[in-house]
């Protein structure tokens, strides 16, 4: 009788796991919110993502918590804002060490491990889903050391700094060289009879901008600037690789019971003068640096809607996934379920943190803050914290745009000025006061 009960318990457990949805989180890397067919780009073609958007609950007014990849990805993974999880920059400056500190040097490696260990204390998607019986795979970009220490059961990234470990190493090959690791992982999950979570963060359309020759030649005919044409080709290449993943899931009959969530880690506006990014994009808290579509597809469970008004944040992704999988959301995660449109409409505000590329102090990571931002309704405030670092960072870059002097608060009405060309700070001081009050209630340096 005892053996029968054990077998019955195992069968019921496996049945419960089988009923839980699989989860795939797709993270674009360095792409502007404007650079999709469905958001209105006149040249770039993204047919697979466009189709996905039409089949999803799609928010075109999505925002990330930071205009830089590492802190942004950390927020998506943990559902926490930047000041809470403490990952405020990509790299680290250590006193007495010239330049960015090495992750492999005996003198500086302990500081990096201190950051990894601190981050490990926070609940995250991989660990919470793993505790519920999910198998998980990390692919692509990942900054926080060995992925397994954060809950992944499998990972492409080795994170060994002696072998080039920094932000993904071998994992960065995913999609650029096919999706074989994902196929092998799916074989494993089928064999184990368990639901899965895939962190899919390909190094696309991120530099190096080295698209397939055919795609580059296609866009060079439409855009004569070689730097811009290369970037456009990279975006379509990324779209094609998304299609490869969609097709693989469908060919295995996994599409129906798989939640696919899409977000970009931070924006990118291609410079026409070099292979680098232009002002008001990556590393800047402007729309070109922080805005992204956020999409959720779950056939027959989530209604497809193209929402162009509601404000959503990347901190909403983790709670959405956990609730959809029938799991409890930790109290520290303050985001909302993206399926709860009523609650999102009532909130009508998002916040974010802009830090320097290099963390200034491993023991006080919030000291790295250069500005905070808030979008409430149609209004957006960028509140610069450290004028000295701001002036040094931008080096007079704003002098070409009237009203945007370095270090000055920036206020925009996004409904009328979605590309932030006119700073309204002087005309609406009362609006700045009100928005700063909301920012302070959310978080302020030294708090």
C-alpha positions as CSV (number, residue, x, y, z in Angstrom):
1,X,0.0,0.0,0.0
2,X,2.9,2.3,0.9
3,X,4.5,1.8,-2.5
4,X,1.3,2.5,-4.3
5,X,0.9,5.8,-2.5
6,X,4.5,6.8,-3.3
7,X,3.9,5.9,-7.0
8,X,0.6,7.8,-7.0
9,X,2.3,10.9,-5.4
10,X,5.1,10.8,-8.0
11,X,2.5,10.6,-10.8
12,X,0.4,13.4,-9.4
13,X,3.6,15.6,-9.0
14,X,4.6,14.9,-12.6
15,X,1.1,15.7,-13.8
16,X,1.2,19.0,-12.0
17,X,4.6,19.8,-13.5
18,X,3.3,18.9,-17.0
19,X,0.4,21.2,-16.7
20,X,2.6,24.1,-15.8
21,X,3.6,26.3,-18.8
22,X,7.0,26.4,-20.1
23,X,8.7,29.8,-20.2
24,X,11.0,31.4,-22.8
25,X,12.3,34.9,-22.1
26,X,13.7,36.6,-25.2
27,X,16.0,39.6,-24.6
28,X,17.1,41.7,-27.5
29,X,20.4,43.5,-27.0
30,X,21.0,47.1,-28.0
31,X,17.9,47.9,-30.1
32,X,15.7,51.0,-30.3
33,X,12.0,50.8,-29.6
34,X,11.5,52.3,-33.1
35,X,13.4,49.6,-34.9
36,X,10.6,47.1,-35.7
37,X,8.1,46.9,-38.5
38,X,5.2,46.9,-36.1
39,X,6.4,50.1,-34.4
40,X,6.6,51.9,-37.8
41,X,10.1,51.7,-39.0
42,X,10.1,52.5,-42.7
43,X,13.2,50.5,-43.7
44,X,13.9,47.7,-41.2
45,X,12.0,44.5,-41.8
46,X,11.1,42.3,-38.8
47,X,8.4,40.0,-40.1
48,X,8.8,37.3,-37.4
49,X,8.7,39.7,-34.5
50,X,5.9,41.6,-36.1
51,X,3.8,38.4,-36.3
52,X,4.8,37.6,-32.7
53,X,3.6,41.1,-31.6
54,X,0.3,40.6,-33.3
55,X,-0.2,37.3,-31.4
56,X,0.8,38.8,-28.0
57,X,-0.3,41.1,-25.3
58,X,2.0,43.9,-26.6
59,X,2.8,47.1,-24.8
60,X,4.6,49.6,-27.0
61,X,5.2,51.9,-24.0
62,X,7.5,49.5,-22.1
63,X,10.6,50.7,-20.2
64,X,13.6,49.1,-18.7
65,X,15.0,50.1,-15.3
66,X,18.4,51.3,-16.6
67,X,19.8,52.3,-20.1
68,X,22.7,49.9,-19.6
69,X,22.6,46.1,-20.1
70,X,24.0,44.6,-16.9
71,X,21.8,46.6,-14.4
72,X,18.8,46.2,-16.8
73,X,19.2,42.5,-17.1
74,X,19.6,42.2,-13.3
75,X,16.2,43.9,-12.9
76,X,14.5,41.6,-15.4
77,X,16.0,38.5,-13.7
78,X,15.1,39.5,-10.2
79,X,12.1,41.8,-10.6
80,X,13.9,44.4,-8.5
81,X,14.9,48.0,-9.2
82,X,18.5,48.9,-9.7
83,X,19.1,50.5,-6.2
84,X,17.6,47.3,-4.6
85,X,19.7,44.6,-6.4
86,X,22.8,46.9,-6.4
87,X,24.1,46.1,-9.9
88,X,24.4,49.7,-11.1
89,X,27.0,49.5,-13.9
90,X,28.6,47.0,-16.2
91,X,32.2,47.0,-14.8
92,X,33.9,48.1,-11.7
93,X,36.5,50.6,-10.6
94,X,38.7,49.7,-7.7
95,X,40.7,52.3,-5.8
96,X,44.4,52.0,-6.5
97,X,43.8,50.1,-9.7
98,X,44.2,51.8,-13.1
99,X,41.2,51.5,-15.4
100,X,38.4,48.9,-15.1
101,X,39.3,46.1,-12.7
102,X,40.0,42.6,-14.0
103,X,37.8,39.7,-13.0
104,X,40.8,37.4,-13.0
105,X,43.4,39.5,-11.1
106,X,44.1,38.2,-7.6
107,X,43.9,41.8,-6.4
108,X,40.5,42.7,-7.8
109,X,38.7,39.4,-8.4
110,X,37.4,39.3,-4.8
111,X,35.6,42.6,-5.4
112,X,33.7,41.1,-8.3
113,X,32.9,37.9,-6.4
114,X,31.5,40.2,-3.6
115,X,29.1,41.6,-6.2
116,X,28.1,38.1,-7.4
117,X,27.6,36.9,-3.9
118,X,25.4,40.0,-3.0
119,X,23.3,39.4,-6.1
120,X,22.9,35.7,-5.3
121,X,21.0,36.6,-2.1
122,X,18.0,37.9,-4.2
123,X,15.3,35.7,-5.4
124,X,15.2,35.3,-9.2
125,X,13.4,33.6,-12.0
126,X,15.7,30.7,-12.4
127,X,15.9,29.8,-8.7
128,X,12.1,30.2,-8.1
129,X,11.1,28.2,-11.1
130,X,13.8,25.6,-10.3
131,X,12.4,25.2,-6.8
132,X,9.0,24.5,-8.5
133,X,10.5,21.7,-10.6
134,X,11.5,23.5,-13.7
135,X,14.7,22.8,-15.7
136,X,16.4,26.0,-16.8
137,X,18.9,27.0,-19.5
138,X,21.0,30.2,-19.7
139,X,22.0,31.3,-23.2
140,X,23.5,34.6,-24.3
141,X,24.4,37.5,-22.1
142,X,24.8,36.9,-18.4
143,X,27.0,39.1,-16.1
144,X,26.8,37.7,-12.6
145,X,29.4,34.9,-12.7
146,X,28.5,31.2,-13.1
147,X,24.8,31.0,-13.9
148,X,24.3,27.8,-11.9
149,X,25.1,29.7,-8.7
150,X,21.9,31.7,-9.4
151,X,19.7,28.7,-10.0
152,X,20.1,27.6,-13.6
153,X,20.2,23.9,-14.1
154,X,22.1,24.3,-17.4
155,X,24.1,27.1,-18.9
156,X,26.2,28.0,-22.0
157,X,28.2,30.6,-20.1
158,X,31.2,29.2,-18.1
159,X,32.1,32.6,-16.5
160,X,35.7,31.8,-16.0
161,X,37.6,35.1,-16.2
162,X,40.8,33.3,-17.2
163,X,39.0,32.1,-20.3
164,X,37.4,35.4,-21.2
165,X,34.4,35.3,-18.8
166,X,32.8,38.7,-18.3
167,X,29.3,39.0,-19.7
168,X,28.4,35.7,-21.4
169,X,31.6,34.3,-23.0
170,X,30.6,31.1,-25.0
171,X,26.9,31.9,-24.4
172,X,27.2,34.8,-26.7
173,X,27.4,32.4,-29.7
174,X,23.7,31.5,-29.4
175,X,21.7,32.5,-32.5
176,X,24.8,33.9,-34.2
177,X,25.8,30.3,-34.8
178,X,22.4,28.6,-34.5
179,X,20.4,27.3,-31.5
180,X,21.9,23.8,-31.1
181,X,22.2,24.2,-27.3
182,X,18.5,25.0,-27.0
183,X,17.6,21.9,-29.1
184,X,19.7,19.7,-26.8
185,X,18.1,21.2,-23.8
186,X,14.6,20.7,-25.1
187,X,15.5,17.0,-25.8
188,X,16.6,16.8,-22.1
189,X,13.4,18.4,-20.8
190,X,11.3,16.0,-22.9
191,X,13.2,13.0,-21.5
192,X,12.8,14.3,-17.9
193,X,9.1,15.2,-18.4
194,X,9.6,18.6,-16.8
195,X,8.6,22.1,-17.7
196,X,11.4,24.5,-18.7
197,X,12.6,28.0,-18.5
198,X,15.0,29.4,-21.1
199,X,16.9,32.7,-20.7
200,X,17.5,33.6,-24.3
201,X,19.7,36.7,-24.5
202,X,21.5,36.5,-27.8
203,X,24.3,39.0,-28.6
204,X,22.0,40.6,-31.3
205,X,21.7,43.1,-32.8
206,X,24.7,44.1,-30.5
207,X,28.1,44.9,-32.0
208,X,30.1,43.5,-33.7
209,X,27.8,44.5,-36.5
210,X,28.8,41.7,-38.9
211,X,25.5,40.6,-40.5
212,X,25.3,38.0,-43.3
213,X,26.6,39.5,-46.5
214,X,23.2,39.2,-48.2
215,X,21.4,41.2,-45.6
216,X,24.1,43.9,-45.5
217,X,23.9,44.3,-49.3
218,X,20.1,44.4,-49.1
219,X,20.1,47.4,-46.7
220,X,23.0,49.2,-48.3
221,X,20.7,49.6,-51.3
222,X,18.1,51.2,-49.0
223,X,20.5,53.1,-46.8
224,X,23.8,54.4,-48.3
225,X,25.5,55.0,-44.9
226,X,27.4,51.8,-44.2
227,X,27.2,52.1,-40.4
228,X,23.5,52.5,-40.4
229,X,23.0,49.8,-43.1
230,X,25.0,47.3,-41.1
231,X,22.9,48.0,-38.0
232,X,19.6,47.6,-39.9
233,X,20.9,44.3,-41.3
234,X,21.7,43.2,-37.7
235,X,18.2,43.9,-36.6
236,X,16.7,41.7,-39.4
237,X,19.3,39.0,-38.6
238,X,18.1,39.0,-35.0
239,X,14.5,38.8,-36.3
240,X,15.4,35.7,-38.4
241,X,17.0,34.0,-35.4
242,X,13.8,34.7,-33.3
243,X,11.9,33.0,-36.1
244,X,14.3,30.0,-35.8
245,X,13.5,29.7,-32.1
246,X,9.7,30.1,-32.7
247,X,9.8,27.4,-35.4
248,X,11.7,25.0,-33.2
249,X,9.2,25.3,-30.4
250,X,6.3,24.8,-32.8
251,X,7.9,21.8,-34.5
252,X,8.0,20.1,-31.1
253,X,4.4,20.9,-30.3
254,X,5.5,23.3,-27.5
255,X,4.0,26.5,-28.7
256,X,0.6,26.2,-27.1
257,X,1.8,25.6,-23.5
258,X,4.8,28.0,-23.6
259,X,4.8,31.5,-22.4
260,X,7.1,33.6,-24.5
261,X,8.1,37.1,-23.1
262,X,10.0,39.6,-25.2
263,X,11.9,42.7,-24.0
264,X,15.1,44.6,-25.0
265,X,17.7,45.2,-22.4
266,X,18.4,48.8,-23.5
267,X,18.2,51.0,-26.6
268,X,20.5,51.9,-29.4
269,X,20.5,54.6,-32.0
270,X,23.1,54.0,-34.7
271,X,25.6,56.7,-35.3
272,X,26.2,57.6,-38.9
273,X,29.8,58.6,-38.2
274,X,31.1,55.4,-36.7
275,X,30.1,51.9,-35.5
276,X,29.1,53.4,-32.2
277,X,25.8,54.6,-30.8
278,X,24.5,58.1,-31.2
279,X,23.5,60.5,-28.4
280,X,20.2,60.0,-26.6
281,X,20.4,56.2,-26.8
282,X,22.4,53.6,-24.9
283,X,23.7,54.7,-21.5
284,X,21.3,57.7,-21.5
285,X,17.9,57.8,-19.9
286,X,16.2,59.1,-23.0
287,X,13.5,57.2,-24.9
288,X,16.2,55.9,-27.2
289,X,18.0,54.3,-24.3
290,X,15.2,53.0,-22.1
291,X,12.0,52.4,-24.1
292,X,11.2,49.0,-25.4
293,X,8.2,47.0,-26.5
294,X,7.3,44.3,-23.9
295,X,5.3,41.4,-25.2
296,X,3.7,38.3,-23.7
297,X,2.4,35.4,-25.8
298,X,0.5,32.5,-24.3
299,X,-2.0,31.0,-26.8
300,X,-5.6,30.7,-25.5
301,X,-4.5,32.1,-22.1
302,X,-3.4,35.7,-22.9
303,X,-5.5,37.8,-25.3
304,X,-3.6,39.4,-28.1
305,X,-3.8,43.2,-27.8
306,X,-1.7,46.0,-29.2
307,X,-1.6,48.5,-26.3
308,X,0.0,51.8,-27.2
309,X,-1.0,53.8,-24.1
310,X,-0.3,51.8,-20.9
311,X,3.0,52.3,-19.2
312,X,4.8,49.1,-18.2
313,X,8.2,48.3,-16.7
314,X,10.7,45.5,-17.0
315,X,10.2,44.8,-13.3
316,X,6.7,43.6,-14.2
317,X,8.1,40.6,-16.1
318,X,9.2,38.4,-13.2
319,X,5.9,38.7,-11.3
320,X,4.0,38.0,-14.5
321,X,5.9,34.8,-15.2
322,X,5.7,33.6,-11.6
323,X,1.9,34.2,-11.3
324,X,1.3,32.6,-14.7
325,X,3.2,29.5,-13.5
326,X,1.1,29.4,-10.3
327,X,3.9,30.5,-8.0
328,X,4.0,33.0,-5.2
329,X,5.6,36.4,-5.9
330,X,8.2,37.5,-3.3
331,X,7.2,40.7,-1.5
332,X,10.4,42.4,-2.6
333,X,9.1,42.2,-6.2
334,X,7.0,45.3,-6.5
335,X,6.1,45.0,-10.2
336,X,2.6,44.2,-11.5
337,X,1.2,41.3,-13.5
338,X,1.3,42.4,-17.2
339,X,-2.0,40.6,-17.7
340,X,-3.7,42.8,-15.1
341,X,-4.5,45.8,-17.3
342,X,-6.7,47.5,-14.7
343,X,-3.9,47.6,-12.1
344,X,-1.4,48.8,-14.7
345,X,-3.7,51.6,-15.7
346,X,-4.1,52.7,-12.1
347,X,-0.4,52.8,-11.5
348,X,0.3,54.9,-14.7
349,X,4.0,55.5,-13.7
350,X,7.4,53.9,-14.1
351,X,10.8,54.7,-12.5
352,X,14.4,54.2,-13.4
353,X,18.0,54.6,-12.4
354,X,20.9,55.7,-14.7
355,X,24.4,54.9,-13.4
356,X,27.9,55.3,-14.8
357,X,29.1,52.4,-17.0
358,X,31.7,51.6,-14.3
359,X,30.6,51.1,-10.7
360,X,32.4,53.5,-8.4
361,X,32.3,51.7,-5.1
362,X,31.6,48.0,-4.5
363,X,30.4,48.8,-1.0
364,X,28.1,51.6,-2.0
365,X,26.8,50.8,-5.5
366,X,24.1,53.5,-5.3
367,X,26.8,56.1,-5.2
368,X,27.1,55.4,-9.0
369,X,23.8,57.2,-9.7
370,X,24.0,60.0,-12.3
371,X,20.3,60.5,-12.8
372,X,16.9,59.2,-12.0
373,X,13.9,59.2,-14.3
374,X,10.2,59.0,-14.1
375,X,7.4,58.7,-16.7
376,X,4.0,59.5,-15.4
377,X,1.2,59.6,-18.0
378,X,2.6,61.7,-20.9
379,X,5.2,63.5,-18.8
380,X,8.8,62.5,-18.3
381,X,11.4,63.9,-16.0
382,X,15.2,63.1,-16.1
383,X,16.6,64.4,-12.8
384,X,20.4,64.6,-12.9
385,X,22.0,63.8,-9.5
386,X,25.7,64.6,-9.9
387,X,26.2,67.6,-12.1
388,X,30.0,67.3,-12.1
389,X,30.0,63.7,-13.4
390,X,27.2,64.6,-15.8
391,X,29.1,67.5,-17.4
392,X,32.2,65.3,-17.6
393,X,30.3,62.4,-19.1
394,X,28.4,64.4,-21.7
395,X,31.2,67.0,-22.4
396,X,28.9,69.6,-23.7
397,X,27.0,67.2,-26.0
398,X,23.7,69.0,-25.3
399,X,24.7,72.4,-26.6
400,X,23.3,71.6,-30.0
401,X,19.8,71.1,-28.7
402,X,18.1,74.3,-27.3
403,X,17.3,74.1,-23.6
404,X,19.3,71.0,-22.9
405,X,22.3,72.3,-21.1
406,X,24.5,69.7,-19.3
407,X,23.3,68.9,-15.8
408,X,20.0,70.6,-16.2
409,X,16.7,68.8,-15.4
410,X,15.0,67.5,-18.5
411,X,11.2,67.6,-18.8
412,X,9.3,66.3,-21.8
413,X,5.8,65.8,-22.9
414,X,6.1,62.5,-24.7
415,X,2.7,62.7,-26.4
416,X,3.8,65.8,-28.3
417,X,7.5,65.2,-28.3
418,X,8.3,61.4,-28.3
419,X,11.9,61.9,-29.4
420,X,12.6,64.5,-26.7
421,X,13.7,67.4,-28.8
422,X,12.3,70.2,-26.6
423,X,13.2,70.5,-22.9
424,X,10.2,72.1,-21.1
425,X,11.9,72.4,-17.7
426,X,11.8,76.2,-17.7
427,X,8.2,76.4,-18.7
428,X,6.8,73.9,-16.1
429,X,8.7,74.2,-12.8
430,X,5.6,73.0,-10.9
431,X,5.6,69.8,-12.9
432,X,9.3,69.1,-12.0
433,X,8.5,69.7,-8.3
434,X,5.6,67.2,-8.4
435,X,7.6,64.5,-10.4
436,X,10.6,64.9,-8.1
437,X,8.4,64.3,-5.1
438,X,7.3,61.0,-6.7
439,X,10.9,60.1,-7.5
440,X,11.9,60.8,-3.9
441,X,9.1,58.6,-2.6
442,X,10.4,55.8,-4.9
443,X,14.1,56.2,-4.2
444,X,16.7,58.9,-3.7
445,X,20.5,58.7,-3.1
446,X,21.4,58.2,0.5
447,X,18.0,56.8,1.3
